[in-house]
């Protein structure tokens, strides 16, 4: 059965919307307000003084900063889809980097 490109574009847009909603809810809301906050403020009352707690909390904060940074890419793609009406078709994270094939390298070397 051949699937039309229009239906695959619609499915990819729906999946991207679900991904974006889950990213916002879980990584930008639940993680900082529940996990990071409790690990910083409530962990000592639960597990006592744990020597690696500051390191653990700094890793969680770094992870949260990375989530915010990655969300900027998601937001840019969401804006692109909303303004142009295009479907989610390709991964635009790489900036036109092409890996030269061995035949191209042979031509350059000669």
N, C-alpha and C positions, 0 to 999 in steps of 0.2 A: 504494500500500500504506500503510495506516495503522499507525503505530507506537504501541504502547500506552505510557501514561505510566509504568507500572511498569518497563518495560524501559529507557526513557530515563532514569529515575531511577537505575537500577542502573548504566547505562553512565556517567552523569555522576559517580556515586560512585567507580567504578573509575578513571575519568580523573583525578578529584581526588586519589585515593590515589597514582596514578602521578606526578602533578605534585608532590605533597608529598614523596614519596621522592626524586624527582630534585632538588627544591629543597634538601633536606637534604644529599644526597650531593655535589651540584655546587657549590652556593653557600655552604653552611655548613661543608663539610669540605674539598673540593678547593681552592676558591679561597683560603681563608686559609692552609692548610697547604702548598700548593704554590706558588701564584702570588704571594701577598703576602709570604710568607716568603722566597722566592727573590729577589723584587725588592728587598727591604730588605737582606738579608744577602749575597747572592751576585752581585748585579748589577754591583758595582764590579769584581769579579775577571773578569767576562766582557766588559763593555763599557768598563771604565775609569771615570774620573771624568766623569760626565755631569751638567752643571749643572742640568738639569730633574729629576733623579732624586728629590730630596726632594719636589717638587711632585707628581710621578707617584705616589710611594708614599703621599702624603697623600690623593690621590684614591682610590687602591685601599682605603685604610683607611676612608675615608668611605663608599665603596661597600659595604664589609663591614658597617659600622654600619647602613646602610640595609637591607641584606639581613636582618639580625637584627630590625630594626624591622618589616619587612614580614612576617617569619615569625611575629611575634606575631599578626597578623591571620589568617594561615593556621591557626595553632594554635587560635585562638578559634573559627574556623569548624569545624575538626576536632572540637573538644570539643562544639560545638553539635550536630553531626551524630551524634556518639557518644552523647550524653545524650538527645537528643530522638528520634533515629531518622529525622529528616527527610532528604530528599534535597537535594543541592546544586541549588537552584532559581534563586536570584537573587543579584545582586551587592549585598552589604550594606555596601559601603564608604561610600556616601553616606547621610547621616542624614536621611531623609525630606525631602529638598529637592525641591520641585516648581517647575518653570518655569511661570510664569503664561502662559496663552495670550493672544493679542492681544485676544480678546473680553473676558477678565477684566480686562485693563488698561484697556480702554475703559470698562467699567462703573465701575471705581474712579476713573477720571479725571473722570467726569461727576457 
